[in-house]
Amino acid sequence: MGTFRIEGGHSLKGEINPQGAKNEALQILCAVLLTPEKVTIHNIPDILDVNKLIHLLKQLGVKIEKTGKGSYTFQSDELDLDYLTSEKFKQEGSGLRGSIMLVGPLLGRFGKGYIPRPGGDKIGRRRLDTHFEGFIKLGADFRYNKEERFYGVEAKNGLTGTYMLLEEASVTGTANIIMAAVFARGKTTIYNAACEPYLQQLCNMLIRMGASIKGVGSNLLEIEGVEELSGCTHTILPDMIEIGSWIGLAAMTKSEITIKNVSWDHLGLIPTNFRKLGINIEKRGDDIFIPAHKDGYEVQSFIDGSIMNISDAPWPGFTPDLLSIILVVATQARGSVLIHQKMFESRLFFVDKLIDMGAKIILCDPHRATVIGHDFQSQLKATTMVSPDIRAGISLLIAALSAKGTSIIHNIEQIDRGYENIDERLKAIGARIERIA
């Protein structure tokens, strides 16, 4: 179990470049299975979850060549489909939740797909029903081996397009169904589809490969099945969750930081919600400039004077992955804010660690927490803690960098799952952080 030692209470300064988007990369990498031709992908983040998926693709027989930093070519012309039912795959695939998106392209192209029950963050139950109900509606047969915790879908006579109304706007579920439906006979209509930027990126990549998809960017997609797809080149967007993390870091440490090449058009409500906490965010070309908030920042209130409420929602709502960052930043704001985590029932449980550091937080229930800001009148104090998941981990790291004294964070593999080389990148802008194990 890896560990960070952080000496907090120091201001940072400089430029930081966001990595490629983790959530987009997991979708795009699975899409290389849809064609036997070469697919080139740029801006792939060098993080644990993505590297695990690349390893799974290699074990499956995908020919992979690294052509530069973050750039790879993939060719899926000689796959070993027997690997999918092997004990090795059951062991390796279960450690990565993103591996579920291997099923859609394999089902679409080869008529069968298998996956062990995937792991991932301990942030509450995340159902896979949307994925498999979509496959069943396309004509696949589903089976689940409860003893071996193993899922399988097969379509011996191929898939047939249909109309489906998704019970939830699941991002990975929508991506998986799209990747299966591109080869289905006839037209597939998906209503209540997820429509976040990373899903739009997947659709646009598939269109360049020869797929017929209408309604990209909306919650109503129409897909006309095709016989085959060709290769293409794709560049992954910067990671909006990492961009939000750096905004929060700058505010909490009263630092002057420029976040480079953020792709403003794809940030949605992220700048708006940080501004609700009183954080000054300046748009400079395609960069974000955060000045040092020497006098702190003040939470806005609603027009009627009631307490500010920041909650998550499917896109174009505010991403749930940044609520943990918003909560930490609120601990030093002037004023109070209610954080409402609607989409995951266990994601706020890390606040006990912030309370140990001196934060004033009332955990109302598994979904809601009220934060009473210190206005920097009382600095958080250093402590020893364990990272429970990716987003709570980076939130605790931000808290430690702002706290007085030296903090220890264990289980930093959770942070490494989503943030590339984070200790060295933070050191480059003045952070005092050391990887000690």
Phi and psi in degrees as a GROMACS rama.xvg file:
@    title "Ramachandran Plot"
@    xaxis  label "Phi"
@    yaxis  label "Psi"
@TYPE xy
-73.8905  159.847  GLY-2
-140.784  140.35  THR-3
-106.962  138.619  PHE-4
-108.933  123.824  ARG-5
-123.194  124.384  ILE-6
-96.2089  109.235  GLU-7
-91.1458  -178.657  GLY-8
86.2484  13.9606  GLY-9
-115.024  139.271  HIS-10
-77.1146  149.471  SER-11
-113.998  165.538  LEU-12
-160.173  138.306  LYS-13
142.475  -164.929  GLY-14
-111.42  146.767  GLU-15
-139.444  136.596  ILE-16
-101.837  123.693  ASN-17
-67.5358  145.201  PRO-18
-74.2348  173.042  GLN-19
-65.928  152.98  GLY-20
-71.2078  121.488  ALA-21
-58.0739  -50.0089  LYS-22
-66.8412  -31.9206  ASN-23
-71.7044  -42.327  GLU-24
-58.2262  -40.6146  ALA-25
-63.1815  -37.2159  LEU-26
-70.2608  -48.8435  GLN-27
-62.993  -39.5989  ILE-28
-64.9381  -36.1194  LEU-29
-68.5943  -30.4311  CYS-30
-67.816  -16.9117  ALA-31
-66.0468  -17.2398  VAL-32
-74.3678  -9.43227  LEU-33
-81.4069  -7.15481  LEU-34
-143.36  146.721  THR-35
-81.2098  -7.29465  PRO-36
-86.1827  167.209  GLU-37
-71.1072  137.471  LYS-38
-123.1  126.931  VAL-39
-106.798  129.9  THR-40
-126.648  130.89  ILE-41
-110.731  158.336  HIS-42
66.0794  37.0142  ASN-43
-77.6767  126.105  ILE-44
-72.762  142.462  PRO-45
-91.3807  78.2788  ASP-46
-130.988  162.364  ILE-47
-58.4556  -48.5292  LEU-48
-62.2257  -42.351  ASP-49
-67.9347  -42.3133  VAL-50
-65.0671  -32.9291  ASN-51
-64.4037  -41.3791  LYS-52
-67.5995  -40.5128  LEU-53
-59.9612  -39.5001  ILE-54
-62.6459  -43.0828  HIS-55
-61.788  -41.5585  LEU-56
-62.067  -41.1025  LEU-57
-64.0777  -42.1768  LYS-58
-63.6501  -30.0788  GLN-59
-76.0367  -12.2096  LEU-60
109.435  3.89041  GLY-61
-69.0091  132.156  VAL-62
-82.4224  119.04  LYS-63
-122.882  131.751  ILE-64
-132.598  127.379  GLU-65
-85.8794  123.068  LYS-66
-106.643  -5.76413  THR-67
171.976  179.304  GLY-68
-61.9109  116.722  LYS-69
75.7838  4.46358  GLY-70
-117.262  131.11  SER-71
-140.228  155.132  TYR-72
-112.908  144.59  THR-73
-130.083  137.626  PHE-74
-137.617  119.377  GLN-75
-108.565  57.4732  SER-76
-99.5505  -14.6336  ASP-77
-138.983  76.2204  GLU-78
-88.7426  148.07  LEU-79
-102.38  87.9738  ASP-80
-69.0056  -17.7399  LEU-81
-65.2295  -24.3023  ASP-82
-59.2582  -30.3837  TYR-83
-65.6881  -24.1006  LEU-84
-106.994  12.4746  THR-85
-85.801  157.111  SER-86
-63.4661  -31.872  GLU-87
-63.1656  -43.1135  LYS-88
-67.7928  -38.5653  PHE-89
-58.3529  -37.607  LYS-90
-76.9228  -47.0441  GLN-91
-74.5995  -37.3673  GLU-92
-74.243  -24.6225  GLY-93
-71.8112  -16.5784  SER-94
-85.8607  1.21488  GLY-95
-136.762  115.377  LEU-96
-64.0629  -33.8654  ARG-97
-62.924  -14.9823  GLY-98
-65.0347  -17.1925  SER-99
-59.2782  -28.1377  ILE-100
-78.9828  2.35063  MET-101
-73.9652  -25.3992  LEU-102
-67.0615  -46.2019  VAL-103
-56.8453  -54.8657  GLY-104
-64.9318  -35.1698  PRO-105
-67.9539  -40.8381  LEU-106
-64.1139  -43.4313  LEU-107
-64.9348  -42.6697  GLY-108
-86.4129  -38.3465  ARG-109
-115.03  -4.76627  PHE-110
80.7097  9.79911  GLY-111
-159.686  148.648  LYS-112
-154.911  143.648  GLY-113
-135.86  150.957  TYR-114
-157.806  134.723  ILE-115
-71.3372  156.21  PRO-116
-57.6499  118.311  ARG-117
-79.8261  158.252  PRO-118
-97.8771  -143.441  GLY-119
127.705  -153.422  GLY-120
-69.7845  148.452  ASP-121
-92.344  73.8664  LYS-122
-124.63  22.8617  ILE-123
107.513  170.122  GLY-124
-69.5448  131.07  ARG-125
-126.853  106.311  ARG-126
-70.1676  150.634  ARG-127
-105.38  5.61187  LEU-128
-56.4876  -40.9967  ASP-129
-57.3218  -41.5802  THR-130
-59.9419  -56.0627  HIS-131
-75.453  -32.1158  PHE-132
-63.0083  -36.5749  GLU-133
-64.4115  -44.0615  GLY-134
-63.032  -41.4813  PHE-135
-62.8492  -40.9613  ILE-136
-65.3497  -26.5632  LYS-137
-81.0785  -4.253  LEU-138
109.963  8.61812  GLY-139
-86.0537  150.851  ALA-140
-93.7361  137.085  ASP-141
-112.674  141.671  PHE-142
-144.042  150.189  ARG-143
-136.546  119.687  TYR-144
-89.7368  101.263  ASN-145
-63.7845  -38.0852  LYS-146
-64.4083  -42.9378  GLU-147
-93.8701  -2.15109  GLU-148
52.9661  54.5043  ARG-149
-130.954  129.474  PHE-150
-102.366  147.826  TYR-151
-147.076  146.149  GLY-152
-135.241  140.401  VAL-153
-138.924  145.295  GLU-154
-135.103  84.1892  ALA-155
-63.7112  -29.0033  LYS-156
-104.056  17.7202  ASN-157
82.9903  174.934  GLY-158
-101.658  151.673  LEU-159
-126.395  131.737  THR-160
-61.1372  150.128  GLY-161
-158.506  175.919  THR-162
-96.9698  136.599  TYR-163
-143.046  140.032  MET-164
-108.466  111.985  LEU-165
-71.5331  136.946  LEU-166
-64.8794  -33.4201  GLU-167
-139.972  151.025  GLU-168
-82.7157  62.6091  ALA-169
-69.9829  128.278  SER-170
-67.7697  -53.5297  VAL-171
-67.9806  -34.2685  THR-172
-63.6567  -45.7336  GLY-173
-61.118  -45.0796  THR-174
-59.7828  -44.1003  ALA-175
-63.8714  -44.7093  ASN-176
-65.3257  -40.9538  ILE-177
-59.2679  -45.7419  ILE-178
-67.4482  -25.4599  MET-179
-79.8559  -40.7376  ALA-180
-70.9023  -20.1482  ALA-181
-62.4906  -20.2654  VAL-182
-107.484  1.75686  PHE-183
-72.1674  147.972  ALA-184
-70.6327  129.273  ARG-185
83.8843  -156.828  GLY-186
-104.575  135.228  LYS-187
-110.713  129.051  THR-188
-114.476  123.896  THR-189
-115.394  114.516  ILE-190
-106.036  147.297  TYR-191
66.38  33.1315  ASN-192
-72.4695  146.503  ALA-193
-64.3359  150.787  ALA-194
-140.173  25.4537  CYS-195
-66.9589  162.645  GLU-196
-54.1767  -37.5291  PRO-197
-68.5902  -32.0744  TYR-198
-71.9489  -36.5256  LEU-199
-61.3461  -39.7749  GLN-200
-60.7538  -44.2633  GLN-201
-60.2248  -47.4149  LEU-202
-60.6662  -44.0201  CYS-203
-65.8193  -34.9081  ASN-204
-64.8106  -44.9269  MET-205
-63.4999  -36.7689  LEU-206
-62.983  -41.6191  ILE-207
-64.2786  -26.3392  ARG-208
-81.9029  -9.39849  MET-209
117.158  2.85319  GLY-210
-74.5462  157.656  ALA-211
-113.206  103.054  SER-212
-131.113  125.967  ILE-213
-116.072  149.825  LYS-214
91.4407  16.208  GLY-215
-58.2192  129.842  VAL-216
96.6206  -7.48247  GLY-217
-111.835  178.032  SER-218
-96.128  12.5904  ASN-219
-127.236  108.305  LEU-220
-110.636  140.353  LEU-221
-122.305  124.873  GLU-222
-123.727  118.629  ILE-223
-94.0683  122.534  GLU-224
-63.7688  146.049  GLY-225
-124.423  167.349  VAL-226
-80.4048  -35.5986  GLU-227
-157.295  160.66  GLU-228
-122.154  153.817  LEU-229
-109.911  179.192  SER-230
-76.1193  170.759  GLY-231
-164.561  176.902  CYS-232
-119.325  136.968  THR-233
-140.02  141.808  HIS-234
-117.405  127.031  THR-235
-78.5504  140.496  ILE-236
-66.4832  159.118  LEU-237
-64.8696  152.06  PRO-238
-78.4265  111.113  ASP-239
-65.5859  -27.8798  MET-240
-71.3985  -39.9578  ILE-241
-66.4879  -38.7496  GLU-242
-60.0609  -45.5993  ILE-243
-62.3993  -35.1129  GLY-244
-63.3216  -40.2553  SER-245
-72.0302  -31.927  TRP-246
-61.4956  -47.5285  ILE-247
-63.0483  -40.8044  GLY-248
-60.0425  -45.4172  LEU-249
-60.8624  -43.8429  ALA-250
-65.596  -46.7474  ALA-251
-67.5397  -30.0508  MET-252
-102.069  8.07255  THR-253
51.3263  49.1481  LYS-254
-110.403  152.75  SER-255
-99.0991  108.866  GLU-256
-132.02  138.193  ILE-257
-109.139  124.136  THR-258
-99.8314  116.748  ILE-259
-85.0654  145.435  LYS-260
46.7495  64.0868  ASN-261
-90.4646  -7.79758  VAL-262
58.2371  66.0631  SER-263
-48.7195  -37.9159  TRP-264
-63.007  -15.1034  ASP-265
-111.047  12.9005  HIS-266
-89.6857  -15.2724  LEU-267
57.2119  -129.677  GLY-268
-87.3476  4.94414  LEU-269
-59.2822  -54.3219  ILE-270
-58.8932  -39.8724  PRO-271
-59.1714  -44.2754  THR-272
-72.5613  -33.2996  ASN-273
-69.9968  -34.8499  PHE-274
-65.0887  -29.2455  ARG-275
-61.4796  -25.4547  LYS-276
-86.6679  -0.237689  LEU-277
92.613  11.7242  GLY-278
-83.8577  131.14  ILE-279
-82.5367  114.991  ASN-280
-119.008  117.805  ILE-281
-107.007  133.594  GLU-282
-91.0546  117.998  LYS-283
-123.464  93.8352  ARG-284
65.303  -124.275  GLY-285
-101.806  16.4955  ASP-286
-103.968  160.108  ASP-287
-111.455  128.917  ILE-288
-112.126  125.291  PHE-289
-112.055  110.38  ILE-290
-72.2795  161.065  PRO-291
-68.3602  122.241  ALA-292
-87.6585  72.1904  HIS-293
-61.5605  -32.858  LYS-294
-97.8417  15.0742  ASP-295
78.7639  -163.292  GLY-296
-148.871  147.642  TYR-297
-118.703  129.848  GLU-298
-67.7239  134.109  VAL-299
-72.8647  165.232  GLN-300
-120.745  164.247  SER-301
-69.4828  165.43  PHE-302
-55.5812  -34.9531  ILE-303
-85.3321  5.3422  ASP-304
88.7013  -0.755171  GLY-305
-75.1033  162.057  SER-306
-61.2531  139.704  ILE-307
-62.4125  136.825  MET-308
-124.911  121.191  ASN-309
-116.468  122.863  ILE-310
-132.986  165.006  SER-311
-98.079  162.627  ASP-312
-166.312  158.166  ALA-313
-57.2664  151.4  PRO-314
-54.0317  136.085  TRP-315
-88.2282  18.5543  PRO-316
-68.9042  178.777  GLY-317
-76.53  132.132  PHE-318
-64.7919  134.077  THR-319
-64.3112  -22.3886  PRO-320
-66.6769  -15.0907  ASP-321
-107.738  0.125626  LEU-322
-64.9358  -33.8709  LEU-323
-62.9674  -38.9913  SER-324
-67.4123  -45.4303  ILE-325
-56.4272  -43.2942  ILE-326
-61.7366  -45.978  LEU-327
-63.2656  -44.4691  VAL-328
-62.0202  -34.9531  VAL-329
-65.8702  -21.6706  ALA-330
-64.3648  -19.3263  THR-331
-116.608  13.5257  GLN-332
-81.0824  164.299  ALA-333
-88.273  116.519  ARG-334
112.159  -176.875  GLY-335
-124.604  157.808  SER-336
-149.142  143.837  VAL-337
-99.3745  121.507  LEU-338
-97.5222  123.527  ILE-339
-119.526  103.488  HIS-340
-92.4631  98.5314  GLN-341
-86.4881  -25.2502  LYS-342
-95.9985  -19.5473  MET-343
-136.733  132.762  PHE-344
-85.1465  -10.7421  GLU-345
-119.39  9.68453  SER-346
-78.7627  -15.0571  ARG-347
-94.968  -0.591163  LEU-348
-69.9796  -10.7371  PHE-349
-74.9549  -7.63458  PHE-350
-65.2556  -20.0459  VAL-351
-60.6636  -30.434  ASP-352
-70.7382  -37.237  LYS-353
-68.8136  -36.8555  LEU-354
-62.9412  -39.2779  ILE-355
-60.3495  -29.4996  ASP-356
-83.3603  -3.45548  MET-357
107.106  4.15056  GLY-358
-71.2747  147.506  ALA-359
-97.6595  97.8366  LYS-360
-133.966  132.81  ILE-361
-109.432  112.678  ILE-362
-83.2277  102.859  LEU-363
-70.5411  -41.4995  CYS-364
-167.737  -178.633  ASP-365
-58.4722  -15.3161  PRO-366
-111.27  -14.0681  HIS-367
-133.461  139.814  ARG-368
-140.335  134.734  ALA-369
-100.912  127.952  THR-370
-112.166  125.397  VAL-371
-105.135  111.101  ILE-372
-70.5955  147.385  GLY-373
-83.3191  -17.7404  HIS-374
54.1742  34.4169  ASP-375
60.001  11.6683  PHE-376
-75.879  -23.6221  GLN-377
-133.639  113.04  SER-378
-77.4716  142.832  GLN-379
-59.9358  148.557  LEU-380
-107.354  149.287  LYS-381
-67.4148  153.568  ALA-382
-157.77  178.521  THR-383
-108.706  132.173  THR-384
-148.267  169.368  MET-385
-122.013  131.893  VAL-386
-76.0537  120.858  SER-387
-85.7847  -27.6349  PRO-388
-158.199  178.339  ASP-389
-59.984  -53.6846  ILE-390
-75.0517  -38.5077  ARG-391
-64.3846  -35.6843  ALA-392
-61.7662  -46.9328  GLY-393
-68.9686  -31.5752  ILE-394
-65.2904  -42.8443  SER-395
-66.7291  -34.1354  LEU-396
-65.3108  -41.9091  LEU-397
-62.4543  -42.8784  ILE-398
-60.3504  -42.6617  ALA-399
-65.193  -37.5692  ALA-400
-68.4948  -22.9198  LEU-401
-94.314  -14.1033  SER-402
-80.5232  160.512  ALA-403
-86.3943  124.258  LYS-404
104.796  -168.207  GLY-405
-109.086  121.752  THR-406
-104.532  153.806  SER-407
-120.292  129.664  ILE-408
-120.401  119.061  ILE-409
-94.8794  168.92  HIS-410
60.0204  41.905  ASN-411
-72.356  -4.59573  ILE-412
-58.1176  -30.6862  GLU-413
-62.2608  -40.4791  GLN-414
-69.0822  -41.1618  ILE-415
-63.7762  -22.2145  ASP-416
-62.3446  -27.2105  ARG-417
-124.581  -8.36996  GLY-418
-130.267  121.35  TYR-419
-77.4446  121.708  GLU-420
47.3591  45.5577  ASN-421
-66.1204  -35.6865  ILE-422
-65.332  -41.961  ASP-423
-69.9713  -36.9036  GLU-424
-68.0199  -36.5495  ARG-425
-71.7516  -37.8817  LEU-426
-58.6319  -36.1153  LYS-427
-63.8441  -20.6891  ALA-428
-110.439  15.0762  ILE-429
106.48  2.61454  GLY-430
-71.6105  145.695  ALA-431
-104.352  89.2473  ARG-432
-135.863  139.46  ILE-433
-136.902  132.895  GLU-434
-88.0526  112.424  ARG-435
-107.083  -4.53267  ILE-436
